[in-house]
Amino acid sequence: MNERNQERDVYVAIADPTRRKLIRLLADAEELPLHELTAQFQMGRTAVSKHLAILKEAGLVADRKIGRETRYRLNAAPLQEIKDWVSFYEKFWMGNVALLKKLLSEE
């Protein structure tokens, strides 16, 4: 199956720092037009559009046309998968922190 026909993996979508910044910008606003998003980067409209397309394929971004303008908004629901994965390891981190505290208090 062609990659363009598959839904993009959320982990792949957030792997790039530019896409993470786009997510952050969209999280801070209800909706932003492409030209406002592009102004936040040292790259052209086409490059920003490609990053937004990857986020859209992962379900993280939705867009709508208003006249000639395309506006983007965040759909944070797919990030729940990442939150669940990271929270699984929280018990590991908390266990190691507790052990470290115990070892430090014994010294």
Secondary structure, 3 states (H helix, E strand, C coil): CCHHHCCCCHHHHHCCHHHHHHHHHHHCCCCEEHHHHHCCCCCCHHHHHHHHHHHHHCCCEEEEEECCEEEEEECCCCHHHHHHHHHHCHHHHHHHHHHHHHHHHHC
